[in-house]
Amino acid sequence: MRETPLSNCERRFILRAVQERKRLDGRQCYDYRNVRISFGAEYGSCIVELGKTRVLGQVSCELVPPKPNRATEGILFFNLELSPMAAPAFEPGRQSELLVKVNRLIERCLRNSKCIDTESLCVVAGEKVWQIRVDLHLLNHDGNIIDAASIAGIVALCHFRRPDVSVQGEEITVYTPEERDPVPLSIHHMPICVSFAFFQEGTYLLVDPSEREERVMDGLLVIAMNKHHEICTIQSSGGIMLLKDQVLRCSKISAVKVAEITELIQKALENDQKVRKEGGKFGFAESIPNQKITAFKMEGVAVDTKDVEEQAEEIITKADPPSEVFTQPILHTPGTAQIGEGIENAWGDLEESEREETADEEGETDATAFEWEKIKMEDTSITNETEKDEPIVLSDSEEEEVVILEPQAPPRKTRTQANLKQENTSKKTFNKKRKKKRVAH
């Protein structure tokens, strides 16, 4: 997704404000935005906020073989990610020109300046060295990514602790933090980048440009310096020609800003180490404000339970008695049940036609019962005749002995599906005949 371009009115408004020595957020030309540093629960994790620009830094390490031409030096690796979460213009999985430029600048600032003693990362010369990996993630983009990323990188390296290692012969033992305290990295100095934006061919200068100011600027000058006033790297982009006096003025301004940021980093590291020793609240949880009130937040209220039983008895005595409820059903006749007393028939006596129908139904039931008894008697007589058979003789050949089996007592006959089907059909035919007789009468 391409970023939304600025309109001509916005562009003219920002340039007019720069000419009048004013900025959109109320800062002066040489003012930095507020820098805030917060650390994670693990060593080597931090978030740096430069105004609304936020960068997450994370440092990790592992044992790897060294480079062939540097057998006694450790390896430093830097990786910067610009995710669409920070700005819609950044595409995932694609290296833009801005990403390549910032990555190279941070590598020159932190690795080529020799701020970290890489020889102290060697475990066994030519075999095992520590590889330190610095991952920087841009969480929110509001301008000046270079300064925020450089501060996050050096802060994460200062806060990181690698595991302790011992070598006995050819055996390398890596200790856990519970066994031995982790070891901090050996850092000589802390280089920090300071960005300057130029407008109208270098006539006007702004420190720490915001995202909208970066869109209308003509060129950018980045100076990486430590608190000892040593320039680690310098880079100019945008195609503008700068004079010697302009570069010297920017170097003096960057010396002041680097000293202020370095002091802030040292205080943040000391405060974090102090809080960890005391066992207080540290990490990202410390940066969460506690002034927000949620809908479920309630203050604790003490409950008096001295006279609870007496109050309950008073409520029960004042309450109306419950209505009479019959818990057990009353059985008037077999097959019926009723809850409650004496519910009589409210429909009155039966009419003559209804009485005749009920009498006919009773007669039908008696006749059907008589017929079913007669059918059962016939079935039993048939089964008795079939059961009286001769003994069973088993003989496969003439040479074998003849075995005579005595007949056993016949098992009790059960009603099969065929019998049930026959009974149902006979019952239906009988009912049809009875109905035809009633219609004829």
C-alpha positions as CSV (number, residue, x, y, z in Angstrom):
1,M,0.0,0.0,0.0
2,R,1.4,3.4,-1.0
3,E,1.5,6.1,1.5
4,T,-0.9,9.0,1.1
5,P,0.9,12.0,-0.4
6,L,0.6,15.4,1.2
7,S,-1.6,18.0,-0.4
8,N,-0.1,21.2,-1.7
9,C,-1.8,23.2,1.1
10,E,-0.2,21.0,3.7
11,R,3.2,21.2,2.1
12,R,3.0,25.0,1.9
13,F,1.8,25.3,5.4
14,I,4.7,23.2,6.8
15,L,7.3,25.2,4.8
16,R,5.8,28.5,5.9
17,A,6.0,27.4,9.5
18,V,9.7,26.4,9.1
19,Q,10.5,29.8,7.7
20,E,8.8,31.4,10.7
21,R,10.9,29.2,13.1
22,K,7.8,27.3,14.2
23,R,7.0,23.6,14.2
24,L,3.7,21.7,14.2
25,D,4.2,20.1,17.6
26,G,5.3,23.4,19.3
27,R,9.1,22.6,19.5
28,Q,11.9,24.9,18.7
29,C,14.3,24.2,15.8
30,Y,16.9,22.4,17.9
31,D,14.6,20.7,20.3
32,Y,14.4,16.9,20.6
33,R,11.2,15.1,21.3
34,N,10.8,13.3,24.7
35,V,12.8,10.1,24.9
36,R,11.4,7.3,27.1
37,I,13.1,4.0,27.8
38,S,11.4,0.9,29.3
39,F,12.9,-2.6,29.8
40,G,11.4,-6.0,29.5
41,A,11.4,-8.8,32.0
42,E,14.3,-10.5,30.3
43,Y,17.8,-9.0,29.8
44,G,18.3,-7.4,26.4
45,S,14.7,-6.4,25.8
46,C,13.7,-2.7,25.7
47,I,11.3,-0.3,24.0
48,V,12.4,3.2,23.1
49,E,9.9,5.9,22.5
50,L,10.9,9.1,20.6
51,G,7.8,11.1,20.7
52,K,5.2,8.7,19.0
53,T,7.9,6.7,17.2
54,R,8.4,3.4,19.0
55,V,11.1,0.8,18.4
56,L,11.4,-2.6,20.2
57,G,15.0,-3.9,20.6
58,Q,15.8,-7.6,21.5
59,V,19.3,-9.1,21.8
60,S,20.0,-12.8,21.7
61,C,23.2,-14.9,21.5
62,E,24.4,-18.4,20.5
63,L,27.7,-20.2,20.1
64,V,28.9,-20.5,16.5
65,P,32.2,-21.1,14.7
66,P,34.0,-17.9,14.0
67,K,34.8,-16.3,10.6
68,P,37.9,-17.7,9.0
69,N,39.7,-14.4,8.8
70,R,38.7,-13.4,12.4
71,A,39.3,-16.5,14.5
72,T,39.4,-14.7,17.9
73,E,36.5,-12.3,17.4
74,G,32.8,-12.7,18.0
75,I,30.1,-11.9,15.5
76,L,27.6,-9.0,15.7
77,F,24.5,-9.2,13.6
78,F,21.8,-6.4,13.2
79,N,18.3,-6.8,11.7
80,L,15.7,-4.1,11.4
81,E,12.1,-4.8,10.5
82,L,9.6,-2.2,9.2
83,S,6.2,-3.9,9.6
84,P,2.8,-2.7,8.3
85,M,1.8,-2.3,12.0
86,A,4.0,0.8,12.2
87,A,2.7,2.4,9.0
88,P,0.5,1.1,6.1
89,A,3.2,2.1,3.5
90,F,5.6,-0.7,4.8
91,E,5.1,-4.0,3.0
92,P,5.9,-7.3,4.7
93,G,8.7,-9.4,3.2
94,R,10.0,-6.7,1.0
95,Q,13.2,-4.6,1.5
96,S,12.6,-1.0,0.7
97,E,15.2,1.6,0.1
98,L,14.6,3.1,3.5
99,L,15.1,-0.3,5.2
100,V,18.4,-0.9,3.5
101,K,19.6,2.6,4.2
102,V,18.7,2.5,7.9
103,N,20.1,-1.1,8.4
104,R,23.5,-0.1,6.9
105,L,23.7,3.1,8.9
106,I,23.0,1.2,12.2
107,E,25.7,-1.4,11.3
108,R,28.2,1.3,10.7
109,C,27.2,3.1,13.9
110,L,27.3,0.1,16.2
111,R,29.6,-2.5,14.6
112,N,32.2,-0.5,12.6
113,S,32.7,2.0,15.4
114,K,34.0,-0.9,17.6
115,C,31.7,0.1,20.5
116,I,31.7,-3.6,21.7
117,D,34.8,-5.6,22.4
118,T,34.3,-8.5,20.0
119,E,37.4,-10.3,21.3
120,S,35.8,-10.8,24.7
121,L,33.1,-12.9,22.9
122,C,35.6,-15.6,22.0
123,V,35.3,-18.9,23.9
124,V,37.8,-21.1,22.0
125,A,39.9,-19.5,19.3
126,G,39.0,-20.8,15.9
127,E,36.3,-23.1,17.2
128,K,33.5,-21.4,19.2
129,V,32.6,-17.7,19.6
130,W,29.5,-15.9,20.7
131,Q,27.2,-14.5,18.0
132,I,25.3,-11.5,19.2
133,R,22.1,-10.8,17.3
134,V,20.2,-7.5,17.6
135,D,16.6,-7.4,16.3
136,L,14.9,-4.1,16.0
137,H,11.2,-3.9,15.3
138,L,9.5,-0.6,14.4
139,L,6.2,-0.5,16.3
140,N,5.0,2.9,15.3
141,H,6.3,5.4,12.7
142,D,6.2,9.1,13.4
143,G,9.4,10.2,11.8
144,N,13.2,9.9,12.6
145,I,13.5,6.1,12.6
146,I,17.3,6.2,12.5
147,D,17.7,8.0,15.9
148,A,15.1,5.8,17.6
149,A,16.6,2.6,16.2
150,S,20.2,3.5,17.2
151,I,19.1,4.4,20.7
152,A,17.2,1.1,21.0
153,G,20.1,-0.9,19.7
154,I,22.7,0.5,22.1
155,V,20.3,0.3,25.1
156,A,19.5,-3.3,24.4
157,L,23.2,-4.2,24.1
158,C,24.0,-2.4,27.4
159,H,21.1,-4.2,29.1
160,F,21.9,-7.7,27.7
161,R,23.6,-10.4,29.8
162,R,25.1,-13.5,28.1
163,P,25.4,-16.9,29.9
164,D,28.7,-17.7,31.7
165,V,30.9,-20.3,30.1
166,S,33.8,-22.5,31.3
167,V,36.2,-24.5,29.2
168,Q,37.9,-27.6,30.5
169,G,40.1,-29.2,27.9
170,E,37.8,-29.7,24.9
171,E,34.6,-29.6,26.9
172,I,32.6,-26.3,26.9
173,T,30.0,-25.8,29.6
174,V,27.3,-23.2,29.3
175,Y,25.8,-22.3,32.7
176,T,22.2,-21.3,33.3
177,P,21.3,-18.1,35.1
178,E,20.3,-20.2,38.2
179,E,23.8,-21.8,38.3
180,R,25.9,-18.6,37.6
181,D,25.0,-15.0,37.1
182,P,25.0,-13.9,33.4
183,V,27.9,-11.8,32.2
184,P,27.3,-8.3,30.6
185,L,28.9,-7.3,27.4
186,S,32.1,-5.3,27.3
187,I,31.1,-1.9,25.8
188,H,33.7,0.8,25.2
189,H,31.4,3.7,24.3
190,M,27.8,4.4,23.3
191,P,27.4,5.9,19.8
192,I,24.1,7.6,19.1
193,C,22.7,9.0,15.9
194,V,21.4,12.6,15.6
195,S,19.4,13.5,12.4
196,F,19.1,17.0,10.9
197,A,16.6,18.0,8.2
198,F,17.4,20.8,5.7
199,F,14.8,22.9,3.9
200,Q,15.2,25.3,0.9
201,E,18.6,24.1,-0.1
202,G,20.1,24.1,3.4
203,T,18.8,27.6,4.4
204,Y,16.7,26.2,7.4
205,L,17.7,23.4,9.7
206,L,15.5,21.2,12.1
207,V,16.7,18.6,14.6
208,D,14.7,15.4,15.0
209,P,12.2,15.8,12.1
210,S,8.7,14.4,12.4
211,E,7.1,12.2,9.7
212,R,5.4,15.2,8.0
213,E,8.5,17.3,8.1
214,E,10.5,14.4,6.5
215,R,8.1,14.4,3.5
216,V,8.8,18.1,2.6
217,M,12.6,18.2,3.5
218,D,15.2,18.7,0.8
219,G,18.0,16.6,2.5
220,L,19.0,14.8,5.6
221,L,22.3,14.7,7.6
222,V,22.9,12.0,10.2
223,I,25.9,12.2,12.6
224,A,26.7,9.3,14.9
225,M,28.7,10.5,17.9
226,N,29.5,9.4,21.5
227,K,29.8,11.4,24.7
228,H,33.5,11.9,24.1
229,H,32.8,14.0,21.1
230,E,34.1,11.4,18.7
231,I,32.3,11.1,15.4
232,C,31.6,7.4,14.6
233,T,29.9,7.9,11.2
234,I,28.3,10.6,9.1
235,Q,25.9,10.4,6.2
236,S,24.2,12.9,4.0
237,S,21.3,12.1,1.7
238,G,18.9,14.0,-0.5
239,G,21.4,15.5,-3.0
240,I,22.0,18.8,-1.3
241,M,25.3,20.6,-1.1
242,L,26.3,21.5,2.5
243,L,28.9,24.0,3.5
244,K,31.7,23.3,6.1
245,D,30.1,25.7,8.6
246,Q,26.8,23.9,8.4
247,V,28.4,20.5,9.1
248,L,30.4,22.0,12.0
249,R,27.2,23.6,13.5
250,C,25.4,20.2,13.2
251,S,28.3,18.4,15.0
252,K,28.2,20.9,17.9
253,I,24.5,20.4,18.3
254,S,24.8,16.6,18.1
255,A,27.5,16.7,20.8
256,V,25.0,18.3,23.2
257,K,22.1,16.0,22.3
258,V,24.3,12.9,22.6
259,A,25.5,13.9,26.1
260,E,21.9,14.4,27.2
261,I,20.7,11.0,25.7
262,T,23.7,9.1,27.1
263,E,23.0,10.4,30.6
264,L,19.3,9.4,30.2
265,I,20.4,5.9,29.2
266,Q,22.7,5.4,32.1
267,K,20.0,6.6,34.6
268,A,17.5,4.2,33.1
269,L,19.9,1.2,33.3
270,E,20.8,2.1,36.9
271,N,17.2,2.4,37.9
272,D,16.3,-0.9,36.3
273,Q,19.1,-2.7,38.0
274,K,18.1,-1.2,41.4
275,V,14.5,-2.2,41.0
276,R,15.5,-5.8,40.0
277,K,17.6,-6.2,43.1
278,E,14.8,-4.9,45.4
279,G,12.3,-7.2,43.7
280,G,9.9,-4.4,42.8
281,K,7.8,-3.8,39.7
282,F,10.1,-3.8,36.6
283,G,9.9,-4.5,32.9
284,F,7.1,-3.4,30.6
285,A,4.6,-3.6,33.4
286,E,6.3,-0.6,35.0
287,S,5.4,1.5,32.0
288,I,1.6,0.7,32.1
289,P,-0.2,3.6,33.8
290,N,-2.4,2.7,36.8
291,Q,-4.7,5.7,36.5
292,K,-7.2,4.0,34.2
293,I,-10.5,2.9,35.8
294,T,-12.2,0.0,34.2
295,A,-15.9,-0.9,34.5
296,F,-15.2,-3.9,36.8
297,K,-12.9,-2.0,39.2
298,M,-14.5,-1.8,42.7
299,E,-13.1,-0.9,46.1
300,G,-13.3,-3.4,48.9
301,V,-16.1,-2.8,51.4
302,A,-16.1,-4.5,54.9
303,V,-19.3,-6.5,55.6
304,D,-20.7,-6.7,59.1
305,T,-21.8,-10.2,59.9
306,K,-22.6,-9.9,63.7
307,D,-26.4,-9.9,63.7
308,V,-27.0,-11.9,60.5
309,E,-28.9,-14.7,62.1
310,E,-31.3,-12.4,64.0
311,Q,-32.0,-10.3,60.9
312,A,-32.7,-13.5,59.0
313,E,-35.2,-14.7,61.6
314,E,-37.0,-11.4,61.6
315,I,-37.4,-11.5,57.8
316,I,-38.7,-15.0,57.9
317,T,-41.3,-14.2,60.6
318,K,-42.5,-11.1,58.8
319,A,-42.8,-12.9,55.5
320,D,-46.2,-14.4,54.3
321,P,-46.6,-18.1,54.9
322,P,-46.2,-20.2,51.8
323,S,-49.3,-21.6,50.1
324,E,-50.1,-25.3,50.8
325,V,-48.3,-27.5,48.3
326,F,-49.0,-31.3,47.9
327,T,-45.7,-32.9,47.3
328,Q,-47.0,-36.5,46.8
329,P,-49.5,-37.4,44.0
330,I,-52.8,-38.9,44.9
331,L,-53.7,-42.2,43.1
332,H,-57.5,-42.5,42.7
333,T,-57.5,-45.5,40.4
334,P,-54.8,-47.6,38.8
335,G,-53.2,-45.9,35.9
336,T,-54.2,-42.3,36.9
337,A,-52.4,-39.8,39.1
338,Q,-53.4,-36.3,40.4
339,I,-51.8,-33.6,42.4
340,G,-54.3,-31.8,44.6
341,E,-57.6,-32.7,46.2
342,G,-61.1,-33.3,44.7
343,I,-60.9,-32.0,41.1
344,E,-64.3,-32.9,39.9
345,N,-65.6,-33.2,36.3
346,A,-66.9,-29.8,35.2
347,W,-68.4,-31.1,31.9
348,G,-71.6,-32.5,33.4
349,D,-73.1,-35.9,32.7
350,L,-72.7,-37.8,29.4
351,E,-75.3,-37.6,26.8
352,E,-77.2,-40.7,25.5
353,S,-75.3,-41.0,22.3
354,E,-72.0,-40.9,24.2
355,R,-73.3,-43.5,26.6
356,E,-74.2,-45.8,23.7
357,E,-70.7,-45.4,22.2
358,T,-69.0,-46.2,25.5
359,A,-71.2,-49.3,25.9
360,D,-70.4,-50.5,22.4
361,E,-66.7,-50.0,23.0
362,E,-66.9,-52.0,26.1
363,G,-68.7,-54.8,24.2
364,E,-66.1,-54.8,21.5
365,T,-63.3,-55.1,24.0
366,D,-65.1,-58.1,25.7
367,A,-65.6,-59.8,22.3
368,T,-62.0,-59.2,21.2
369,A,-60.8,-60.7,24.4
370,F,-63.0,-63.8,24.0
371,E,-61.8,-64.3,20.4
372,W,-58.1,-63.9,21.4
373,E,-58.5,-66.6,24.1
374,K,-60.0,-68.9,21.5
375,I,-57.1,-68.3,19.1
376,K,-54.5,-69.0,21.8
377,M,-56.3,-72.3,22.7
378,E,-56.0,-73.4,19.1
379,D,-52.3,-72.5,18.9
380,T,-51.5,-74.5,22.1
381,S,-53.3,-77.6,20.7
382,I,-51.3,-77.5,17.5
383,T,-48.0,-77.2,19.3
384,N,-48.9,-80.2,21.6
385,E,-49.6,-82.4,18.6
386,T,-46.3,-81.5,17.0
387,E,-44.3,-82.1,20.2
388,K,-45.3,-85.8,20.4
389,D,-42.8,-87.2,17.9
390,E,-40.8,-90.4,17.7
391,P,-37.2,-90.6,19.0
392,I,-34.6,-89.2,16.6
393,V,-32.2,-91.7,14.9
394,L,-28.8,-90.5,13.7
395,S,-27.0,-92.8,11.2
396,D,-24.4,-91.8,8.6
397,S,-23.7,-95.4,7.3
398,E,-24.7,-99.0,7.8
399,E,-21.4,-99.9,9.5
400,E,-21.7,-97.2,12.3
401,E,-23.6,-97.8,15.4
402,V,-27.1,-96.5,15.7
403,V,-27.6,-93.9,18.5
404,I,-31.1,-93.3,19.8
405,L,-31.6,-90.0,21.5
406,E,-34.3,-89.7,24.0
407,P,-36.7,-86.7,23.4
408,Q,-36.1,-83.9,25.9
409,A,-38.7,-81.8,27.5
410,P,-39.9,-79.2,25.0
411,P,-38.9,-75.6,25.7
412,R,-41.5,-73.0,26.4
413,K,-42.7,-71.6,23.2
414,T,-42.3,-67.8,22.8
415,R,-44.1,-65.5,20.6
416,T,-42.2,-64.8,17.4
417,Q,-42.5,-62.0,15.0
418,A,-44.5,-64.2,12.6
419,N,-47.0,-65.0,15.4
420,L,-47.3,-61.3,16.4
421,K,-47.9,-60.4,12.7
422,Q,-50.6,-63.0,12.4
423,E,-52.3,-61.8,15.6
424,N,-52.3,-58.2,14.4
425,T,-53.8,-59.2,11.0
426,S,-56.5,-61.3,12.6
427,K,-57.3,-58.5,15.1
428,K,-57.7,-56.0,12.3
429,T,-60.1,-58.3,10.3
430,F,-62.1,-59.0,13.4
431,N,-62.6,-55.3,14.1
432,K,-63.6,-54.6,10.5
433,K,-66.3,-57.4,10.7
434,R,-67.7,-55.9,14.0
435,K,-68.0,-52.4,12.4
436,K,-69.8,-53.8,9.4
437,K,-72.3,-55.6,11.6
438,R,-73.0,-52.4,13.6
439,V,-73.6,-50.4,10.4
440,A,-76.0,-53.1,9.1
441,H,-78.0,-53.0,12.4
